[in-house]
């Protein structure tokens, strides 16, 4: 996996994206809320971009916080 590879966390609402962005930042996981890439569909127009290598760490933080997501997709 390239160190420059990214993944996006797809969510059901913008409020979930905001919450996830805050949770990940508090845990030191670099992230940024962005519009969902056109090549990916989602019910919400926002997603959270992370480094692909941090996907599992992000998934664990999200699970512990009991925040619902659609999926994490490598881009």
OpenMM code with the backbone's topology and positions (N, CA, C; nanometers):
from openmm import Vec3, app, unit

residues = "UNK UNK UNK UNK UNK UNK UNK UNK UNK UNK UNK UNK UNK UNK UNK UNK UNK UNK UNK UNK UNK UNK UNK UNK UNK UNK UNK UNK UNK UNK UNK UNK UNK UNK UNK UNK UNK UNK UNK UNK UNK UNK UNK UNK UNK UNK UNK UNK UNK UNK UNK UNK UNK UNK UNK UNK UNK UNK UNK UNK UNK UNK UNK UNK UNK UNK UNK UNK UNK UNK UNK UNK UNK UNK UNK".split()
positions = [
    Vec3(0.0843, -0.1174, 0.0000),
    Vec3(0.0000, 0.0000, 0.0000),
    Vec3(0.0892, 0.1242, 0.0000),
    Vec3(0.0601, 0.2141, -0.0876),
    Vec3(0.1352, 0.3381, -0.0983),
    Vec3(0.1129, 0.4249, 0.0251),
    Vec3(0.2180, 0.4914, 0.0743),
    Vec3(0.1998, 0.5784, 0.1906),
    Vec3(0.1091, 0.6980, 0.1605),
    Vec3(0.0875, 0.7262, 0.0331),
    Vec3(0.0014, 0.8371, -0.0069),
    Vec3(-0.1421, 0.7936, -0.0332),
    Vec3(-0.1723, 0.6644, -0.0146),
    Vec3(-0.3064, 0.6135, -0.0422),
    Vec3(-0.4051, 0.6646, 0.0623),
    Vec3(-0.5255, 0.6941, 0.0156),
    Vec3(-0.6304, 0.7438, 0.1039),
    Vec3(-0.7515, 0.6524, 0.1020),
    Vec3(-0.8313, 0.6659, 0.2052),
    Vec3(-0.9597, 0.5973, 0.2145),
    Vec3(-1.0612, 0.7016, 0.2575),
    Vec3(-1.1874, 0.6756, 0.2283),
    Vec3(-1.2931, 0.7642, 0.2749),
    Vec3(-1.3915, 0.6839, 0.3576),
    Vec3(-1.4415, 0.7486, 0.4615),
    Vec3(-1.5418, 0.6893, 0.5487),
    Vec3(-1.6758, 0.7452, 0.5057),
    Vec3(-1.7615, 0.6586, 0.4523),
    Vec3(-1.8934, 0.7003, 0.4059),
    Vec3(-1.9920, 0.6925, 0.5210),
    Vec3(-2.0725, 0.7972, 0.5337),
    Vec3(-2.1660, 0.8096, 0.6458),
    Vec3(-2.3058, 0.8418, 0.5945),
    Vec3(-2.4037, 0.8339, 0.6853),
    Vec3(-2.5425, 0.8604, 0.6476),
    Vec3(-2.5827, 1.0059, 0.6630),
    Vec3(-2.5042, 1.0839, 0.7353),
    Vec3(-2.5397, 1.2242, 0.7542),
    Vec3(-2.4150, 1.3085, 0.7770),
    Vec3(-2.4280, 1.4360, 0.7493),
    Vec3(-2.3175, 1.5280, 0.7721),
    Vec3(-2.2811, 1.5335, 0.9196),
    Vec3(-2.3798, 1.5225, 1.0076),
    Vec3(-2.3502, 1.5264, 1.1514),
    Vec3(-2.2628, 1.4078, 1.1931),
    Vec3(-2.2828, 1.2917, 1.1308),
    Vec3(-2.1952, 1.1772, 1.1597),
    Vec3(-2.0531, 1.2058, 1.1119),
    Vec3(-2.0406, 1.2682, 0.9954),
    Vec3(-1.9078, 1.3020, 0.9427),
    Vec3(-1.8359, 1.3980, 1.0367),
    Vec3(-1.9065, 1.4983, 1.0862),
    Vec3(-1.8477, 1.5952, 1.1787),
    Vec3(-1.8027, 1.5250, 1.3070),
    Vec3(-1.8876, 1.4380, 1.3589),
    Vec3(-1.8547, 1.3654, 1.4831),
    Vec3(-1.7335, 1.2753, 1.4638),
    Vec3(-1.7299, 1.2029, 1.3519),
    Vec3(-1.6169, 1.1136, 1.3246),
    Vec3(-1.4886, 1.1933, 1.3083),
    Vec3(-1.4954, 1.3045, 1.2370),
    Vec3(-1.3770, 1.3881, 1.2185),
    Vec3(-1.3216, 1.4325, 1.3550),
    Vec3(-1.4091, 1.4729, 1.4443),
    Vec3(-1.3667, 1.5166, 1.5774),
    Vec3(-1.3065, 1.4007, 1.6572),
    Vec3(-1.3717, 1.2848, 1.6562),
    Vec3(-1.3219, 1.1676, 1.7283),
    Vec3(-1.1839, 1.1250, 1.6805),
    Vec3(-1.1667, 1.1191, 1.5481),
    Vec3(-1.0389, 1.0758, 1.4920),
    Vec3(-0.9287, 1.1754, 1.5234),
    Vec3(-0.9586, 1.3043, 1.5118),
    Vec3(-0.8588, 1.4074, 1.5418),
    Vec3(-0.8146, 1.3986, 1.6875),
    Vec3(-0.9080, 1.3710, 1.7770),
    Vec3(-0.8742, 1.3571, 1.9193),
    Vec3(-0.7810, 1.2397, 1.9433),
    Vec3(-0.7888, 1.1384, 1.8587),
    Vec3(-0.7024, 1.0196, 1.8718),
    Vec3(-0.5745, 1.0311, 1.7894),
    Vec3(-0.5530, 1.1469, 1.7266),
    Vec3(-0.4302, 1.1683, 1.6503),
    Vec3(-0.4311, 1.1078, 1.5117),
    Vec3(-0.5486, 1.0737, 1.4600),
    Vec3(-0.5595, 1.0192, 1.3245),
    Vec3(-0.5906, 1.1351, 1.2303),
    Vec3(-0.5000, 1.1610, 1.1372),
    Vec3(-0.5180, 1.2709, 1.0431),
    Vec3(-0.6412, 1.2457, 0.9577),
    Vec3(-0.7280, 1.3455, 0.9487),
    Vec3(-0.8516, 1.3298, 0.8738),
    Vec3(-0.9021, 1.4651, 0.8274),
    Vec3(-0.9931, 1.4601, 0.7303),
    Vec3(-1.0529, 1.5830, 0.6790),
    Vec3(-1.1893, 1.5494, 0.6199),
    Vec3(-1.2898, 1.6294, 0.6530),
    Vec3(-1.4213, 1.6103, 0.5935),
    Vec3(-1.4181, 1.6697, 0.4532),
    Vec3(-1.4637, 1.5899, 0.3555),
    Vec3(-1.4631, 1.6315, 0.2154),
    Vec3(-1.5950, 1.5893, 0.1502),
    Vec3(-1.6248, 1.6443, 0.0319),
    Vec3(-1.7412, 1.5934, -0.0422),
    Vec3(-1.7140, 1.4498, -0.0874),
    Vec3(-1.8179, 1.3694, -0.0961),
    Vec3(-1.8018, 1.2318, -0.1435),
    Vec3(-1.7535, 1.2360, -0.2887),
    Vec3(-1.6456, 1.1634, -0.3211),
    Vec3(-1.5984, 1.1595, -0.4602),
    Vec3(-1.7098, 1.1119, -0.5540),
    Vec3(-1.7159, 1.1683, -0.6721),
    Vec3(-1.8216, 1.1344, -0.7685),
    Vec3(-1.8231, 0.9876, -0.8060),
    Vec3(-1.7072, 0.9232, -0.7977),
    Vec3(-1.6987, 0.7814, -0.8351),
    Vec3(-1.7594, 0.6891, -0.7294),
    Vec3(-1.7963, 0.7473, -0.6142),
    Vec3(-1.8526, 0.6692, -0.5041),
    Vec3(-1.9901, 0.7247, -0.4715),
    Vec3(-2.0869, 0.6387, -0.4501),
    Vec3(-2.2198, 0.6878, -0.4141),
    Vec3(-2.2384, 0.6803, -0.2632),
    Vec3(-2.3231, 0.7681, -0.2103),
    Vec3(-2.3530, 0.7725, -0.0681),
    Vec3(-2.4839, 0.8454, -0.0487),
    Vec3(-2.5516, 0.8174, 0.0615),
    Vec3(-2.6743, 0.8901, 0.0932),
    Vec3(-2.6441, 1.0320, 0.1374),
    Vec3(-2.5244, 1.0584, 0.1784),
    Vec3(-2.4839, 1.1887, 0.2301),
    Vec3(-2.3793, 1.2476, 0.1368),
    Vec3(-2.3726, 1.3779, 0.1253),
    Vec3(-2.2763, 1.4425, 0.0370),
    Vec3(-2.1407, 1.4626, 0.0995),
    Vec3(-2.1233, 1.4239, 0.2271),
    Vec3(-1.9959, 1.4430, 0.2964),
    Vec3(-1.9392, 1.3086, 0.3402),
    Vec3(-1.8066, 1.3024, 0.3457),
    Vec3(-1.7377, 1.1850, 0.3967),
    Vec3(-1.6125, 1.2333, 0.4685),
    Vec3(-1.5417, 1.1420, 0.5305),
    Vec3(-1.4187, 1.1771, 0.6011),
    Vec3(-1.3034, 1.1030, 0.5345),
    Vec3(-1.2032, 1.1809, 0.4927),
    Vec3(-1.0851, 1.1224, 0.4273),
    Vec3(-0.9784, 1.0938, 0.5325),
    Vec3(-0.9193, 0.9748, 0.5236),
    Vec3(-0.8104, 0.9337, 0.6131),
    Vec3(-0.7023, 0.8675, 0.5282),
    Vec3(-0.5863, 0.8461, 0.5878),
    Vec3(-0.4833, 0.7666, 0.5194),
    Vec3(-0.5296, 0.6214, 0.5211),
    Vec3(-0.5141, 0.5539, 0.4098),
    Vec3(-0.5599, 0.4153, 0.3987),
    Vec3(-0.4948, 0.3270, 0.5041),
    Vec3(-0.3705, 0.3532, 0.5370),
    Vec3(-0.3003, 0.2700, 0.6362),
    Vec3(-0.3588, 0.2853, 0.7769),
    Vec3(-0.4412, 0.3881, 0.7982),
    Vec3(-0.5030, 0.4094, 0.9287),
    Vec3(-0.6488, 0.3641, 0.9334),
    Vec3(-0.6924, 0.2919, 0.8317),
    Vec3(-0.8317, 0.2478, 0.8230),
    Vec3(-0.8746, 0.1634, 0.9425),
    Vec3(-0.7929, 0.0680, 0.9813),
    Vec3(-0.8317, -0.0192, 1.0929),
    Vec3(-0.8361, 0.0565, 1.2247),
    Vec3(-0.7408, 0.1466, 1.2465),
    Vec3(-0.7421, 0.2280, 1.3682),
    Vec3(-0.8666, 0.3161, 1.3709),
    Vec3(-0.9006, 0.3737, 1.2574),
    Vec3(-1.0201, 0.4580, 1.2486),
    Vec3(-1.1456, 0.3748, 1.2730),
    Vec3(-1.1507, 0.2572, 1.2142),
    Vec3(-1.2661, 0.1685, 1.2328),
    Vec3(-1.2858, 0.1358, 1.3813),
    Vec3(-1.1766, 0.1138, 1.4522),
    Vec3(-1.1851, 0.0817, 1.5951),
    Vec3(-1.2373, 0.2009, 1.6754),
    Vec3(-1.1885, 0.3208, 1.6456),
    Vec3(-1.2352, 0.4414, 1.7151),
    Vec3(-1.3846, 0.4602, 1.6916),
    Vec3(-1.4269, 0.4425, 1.5674),
    Vec3(-1.5680, 0.4596, 1.5321),
    Vec3(-1.6536, 0.3546, 1.6029),
    Vec3(-1.6059, 0.2314, 1.6066),
    Vec3(-1.6795, 0.1238, 1.6739),
    Vec3(-1.6945, 0.1530, 1.8231),
    Vec3(-1.5850, 0.1958, 1.8873),
    Vec3(-1.5882, 0.2266, 2.0305),
    Vec3(-1.6866, 0.3396, 2.0608),
    Vec3(-1.6991, 0.4352, 1.9695),
    Vec3(-1.7890, 0.5497, 1.9893),
    Vec3(-1.9320, 0.5185, 1.9462),
    Vec3(-1.9525, 0.4001, 1.8888),
    Vec3(-2.0848, 0.3562, 1.8428),
    Vec3(-2.1469, 0.4529, 1.7425),
    Vec3(-2.0631, 0.5001, 1.6491),
    Vec3(-2.1125, 0.5866, 1.5419),
    Vec3(-2.1371, 0.4988, 1.4197),
    Vec3(-2.2532, 0.5126, 1.3602),
    Vec3(-2.2887, 0.4313, 1.2441),
    Vec3(-2.2234, 0.4877, 1.1182),
    Vec3(-2.1615, 0.3987, 1.0402),
    Vec3(-2.1060, 0.4362, 0.9099),
    Vec3(-2.1592, 0.3401, 0.8050),
    Vec3(-2.1457, 0.3796, 0.6788),
    Vec3(-2.1821, 0.2895, 0.5695),
    Vec3(-2.0674, 0.1931, 0.5426),
    Vec3(-1.9498, 0.2518, 0.5171),
    Vec3(-1.8321, 0.1704, 0.4913),
    Vec3(-1.7079, 0.2573, 0.4799),
    Vec3(-1.5931, 0.1935, 0.4786),
    Vec3(-1.4661, 0.2622, 0.4536),
    Vec3(-1.4154, 0.2099, 0.3192),
    Vec3(-1.3895, 0.3023, 0.2264),
    Vec3(-1.3522, 0.2657, 0.0902),
    Vec3(-1.2160, 0.3249, 0.0556),
    Vec3(-1.1252, 0.2410, 0.0046),
    Vec3(-0.9967, 0.2915, -0.0453),
    Vec3(-1.0206, 0.3670, -0.1749),
    Vec3(-0.9542, 0.4821, -0.1882),
    Vec3(-0.9667, 0.5600, -0.3132),
    Vec3(-0.8308, 0.5855, -0.3732),
] * unit.nanometer
topology = app.Topology()
chain = topology.addChain("A")
for resn in residues:
    res = topology.addResidue(resn, chain)
    for name in ("N", "CA", "C"):
        topology.addAtom(name, app.Element.getBySymbol(name[0]), res)
